[in-house]
Amino acid sequence: MTFPRCVRLACTLAWLGLARAAPEPLPGTAPLTPSGDLAVQMVAGLDRYLDRHALALRADRPRWWSPDLATAAEPNRVRLRELLGLVDRREPVEMSFVAPVGTNLLSHPGEVARGPGYRVFAVEWTVFRGVRGEGLLLVPEGDPRADLIAVPDCDWTPEQAIGLAPGVPAAQQFPRRFAEAGCRVLVPALIDRGDRFAGNPGVRSVKHSQRETLWRASYELGRHPLGYEVQKVLAGADWLTQTRPGGSASLGVVGYGEGGLVALYAGAVDGRFVAVGVGGAFGLGEQNAELPIYRNVWSLLERTGDAELAALVRPHALVVEHGKYPEITHTDQHGGAPGRLWRPTAAAFATEQARFEKGQSPRFAQFIAAGAETVCGREWAGGVFGQLAPGVELAAELGPVPAPTGPLPDAAARTLRQYRQILEDTQHLMRESEYTRRDLWRRADFSSVAKFTNSTEWFRQTFRNDVVGQIPPASQPANPRSRLLYETNGVRGYEVVLDVHPDVFAYGILCVPAGIQPGERRPVVVCQHGLEGRPSLLADPHLDEQHYHRYAYRLAERGFVTFSPQNPYLGHTTFRQVLRKAQPLGLTLWSFIGRQHEVITDWLASLAWVDPQRIAFYGLSYGGKSALRVPLLVDRYCLSICSADYNEWIWKNSSARSPYSYLWTSEYDMPEWNLGNRFNYAELSWLICPRPFMVERGHDDGVAPDEWVAYEYARTRRHYVKLGLGDRTEIEFFNGPHTINGQGTFEFLHRHLNWPRPQ
């Protein structure tokens, strides 16, 4: 052990010994006698709260769907389209044959195989912007009895799904059942769960699944990988519909695994499908936090589980099979989010089926309990086909697999194209987001402080409800408990716990400077730690950690009261999985942090020696992230300082090119639903205005380059200056790393909190 570590350990042990020897509480609070790690207990408490909240939301769902399902369906369908990012107008669809140069020109250049009674073509079709669908088109020799889109699991290629390539047993090759029955069948290719093309070796070496990469990039911009794939299916439906021979063929969509989920969503949002078949996907929706993150849809479970999705398919036919499901596991060892897929138990499947059937008027719906190895079996296919072509029976057995007539498509090259097209579309949306926000913010009146403040309530509510999500205000008295941690150099440090809700509490270290006179009211600075931080790093006089430099304690030495809260972003995967559980419920960690800070600031304001009008916020790193969010949620904060975080936040979350991007790191907690089209850091700072706001920025801070910070801050400063408030904002660049500098920011606090500087 090195000498400095020995000294640090001795000081820490002395501090802990003092806490045991002199545990008296802060006057006006009860004694605190905690057991265990309060920070870990905090995160575990949020997890339990979310479990209860999920059950309450599920019980409350009927109010969104009654009294008349037909009336309630369309608003819920519109909402589902928005949550999936189905907001882009599809182009007039053009279907093209795909044929490598050198194929036999005597045959049709796009033909790759022939089956009993049908031909197989490699095709691609337009969707929007540069995004295109690709796959196989199976065309019967006569007029089609029906049109069908058959979507295999994303780990199956279309060629595997019809037997042209090995990997899928013949009995599971469901698309060709329908082709052999005389249907025209489009088999789209989905992007697989692998990581062959994910990551950017020239930028970051961290790799995770391609689907997760697309989720991260699209979620921030109001899109979703499932939404892109549904759009491809709907564009395929556009083409099938407009090219029907005689216009009489009916239209269906079916799928298995990831394709089954795409089929369910497509049937829920588009009423053209006469039949919808789902295999290997139904019954897992309520366990969203355990699923792969690329299935994570913001606030979906507030109103919609699998049963409600099935209800949106009406009045058309729905056939659901409980057979074999994809069973995969993603771990976090490669920097991605953990998640898995599994076959739900018969009881879990039946529970969701019963929820669907409860209160439904008679309609065609078939739930099939198939064997654990059955994939979209004959009974399932027959149920779908019976709706598409009434009176026509499927053959008892599948015919022979198609015989190749030309080179098969390069499946890996196709996946890479599909992946890059969606990724590039997110980059387009990222580049355009500044102009999208500019158009949105035209509803604000920038002509004066009063008019601006009055015109931005919609933006505040949008941020609180649609980006952060809100839990109810505190349901319990704060019941403050405290114990003395130390008294040194005229500063007393107290550990404080405050109640918010059952299982939800606030916790931190209060630093009280000496010399407060009777009747005197001091300003407060709430000092917020960063990722994996602890209040002691800010408020322990014996620690001088390289990022924080005990700045809460140093401010107390200057005469400020300080409070350093514990925020729940710690525990590595643990807190991120709590966030995963929150997002489908329309909540985030900020939902809890905001309510914690309401209780903290209310309690601070109640202290006789605190000025309730002078409570400021100063956070570093993730705490700097808090500095741009918490003051929007808590009106008591009169000032905010963002240290070591302020930058071009949308690029930071979405860029596939920048080495600063979170797209390639392990921090899958960073994307915020559709933030990019509504708020960047400048817009968030505008909602702090007219309160003072400052940025602290080290030139060597690896969070972002100076250019990003300066570019975005110029928009903050221009807004303040245009409103005549230029003296209320500033940025300090200093020659240093990701750390508290404590020069210009301390001066900013003294000036705006009207507290004399030390002599």
ABEGO torsion letter per residue (X at the ends): XBAAAAAAAAAAAAAAAAAAABABBBBGBBBBBBBEBAAAAAAAAAAAAAAAAAAAAAAAAAAAAOABAAAAAAAAAAAAAAAAGBABBBBBBBBBBBBBBGBBAABBAABABBBBGBBBBBBBBBABEABBBBEBBBBBABBBABBBBBBBBAABBAAAAAGABBGBBAAABAAAAAAAAGBBBBBBBBBBABAAABEBAAABABBBBAAAAAAAAAAAAGBBAAAAAAAAAAAAAAAAAAABBGGABBBBBBBBEAAAAAAAAAAAABAABABBBBBGABGAAAAAAABBAAABBBGAAAABBAAAAAAAAOABBBBBBBBBBBBBBBBAAAGBBBEBBBBBBAAAAAAAAAAAABGBBBBBBBBBBBBAABBGBAAAAAAAAAAABBGBBBBABBBBBBBBABBBBBAAAAAAAAAAAAAAAAAAAAAAAAAAAAAAAAABBAABAAAAAAAAAAAAAAAAAAAAEBBBBBABBAGBBBBBABBBGGBBBBBBBBBABBGBBBBBBBBBBBGBBBGBBBBBBBBBBBBGBBAAAAABAABBBAAAGGAAAAAAAAGBBBBBBBBABBGEAAAAAAAAAAAAAGBBAAAAAAAAAAAAAAAAAABAABBAABBBBBBBEAAAAAAAAAAAABAABABBBBBGABBBAAAAAABAABAABAAABABAAABBBGAAAABBAAAAAAAAOABBBBBBBBAABAABBAAAAAAAAAAAAAAAAAAGAAAABBBBBBBBBBBBAGBAAAAAAAAAAGBBBBX
